[in-house]
């Protein structure tokens, strides 16, 4: 999970650098798919913190485990959707 957080950060930074090679800072509002990826990175960081902080509670409560699992599904879905929008903007799809 930590490696996923680190790879998301570096993937977003390299995408931003590639965007700024062709555009300018005033074009950043068009880089809205990156906002979805930043949102998923923050969401993954919160889930990582919850996993470390409340590990005992997740082990014994099935309701909390299911909520945590649904949070992961939502974060991965947001990440994939943001990557899909980035590929469409780059005209690779």
N, C-alpha and C positions, 0 to 999 in steps of 0.2 A: 504494500500500500504506500509506503514511503517512497519507493522507487517510482511508482506511478505519479505521485505528487511532483517529484523532481523532474520526471520526463515531461509532464504537462507544462511545467514552468518553462523549461528550455524549448519545448516545441512552440509555445506561444511567443517567446522572445525571438526565436529565429523567424517565425512568421511575420512578426512586427518589423523586424529588420529587413526582410525581403519586401514587405509592403512599402517601407519608407525609401527603398532604392528606386522604386518606380513612381512613387507619389510624394506628397509633402505632408507636413504636420496638419495642414488645414484639411486634408483628405481623411483624417482619422475618424470622423463620425461615420464614414462609409465602411469602416472596419468593424461593423457591429457584430459580426460572427465571433470576433475575439472576445467581446464582452460575455457571450455565452460560455466560452471556454474559461474565462477568468471566474465566472460564477461557479462553474463546476469545480475549478481548482479550490476555491474557497469552501465549497460544499464538501469536497473530499478532505480538506484540512480539518474541518469541523468533525466529520465522521471519524477521522483518524484520532483526533483528540478525545472524542467520546469513547472510542474503542480502548484507548489506553487508560483514561480516567475511570471509566465505569465498567471495566472488564468483568468484575465479579457479578455485577447486576445483570449483564447481558447473558451470562452463563446460566443463571437460574430463572430468568423470566422469559418465557417464550414470546409474550407480547412485545417486549422491548427488542427482542431479537428480530421479530418480523418487521417492526418499524425501522430498525437499523438496516435490514435487508432491502426494504422498499426505498429507503433513502439512497442506498447504493445504486439501485436500479435507476432511480430518477437522475442521479448525478452522471451515470454512464450514458444515459439517454441524452442528456443535455450536452455532454461532451461529444457524442457522435453527431448530434444535430449541428452543433457549431462547426465541426470538422466538415460536414456535408456542405454547409453554407460557404465555408472557405473554399472548398473545391469547386463549387458552382461559380463563385466570384472569380477564381483563377481560371475558369473555363476549362477545367479538366474533366468535367462531366457533361 
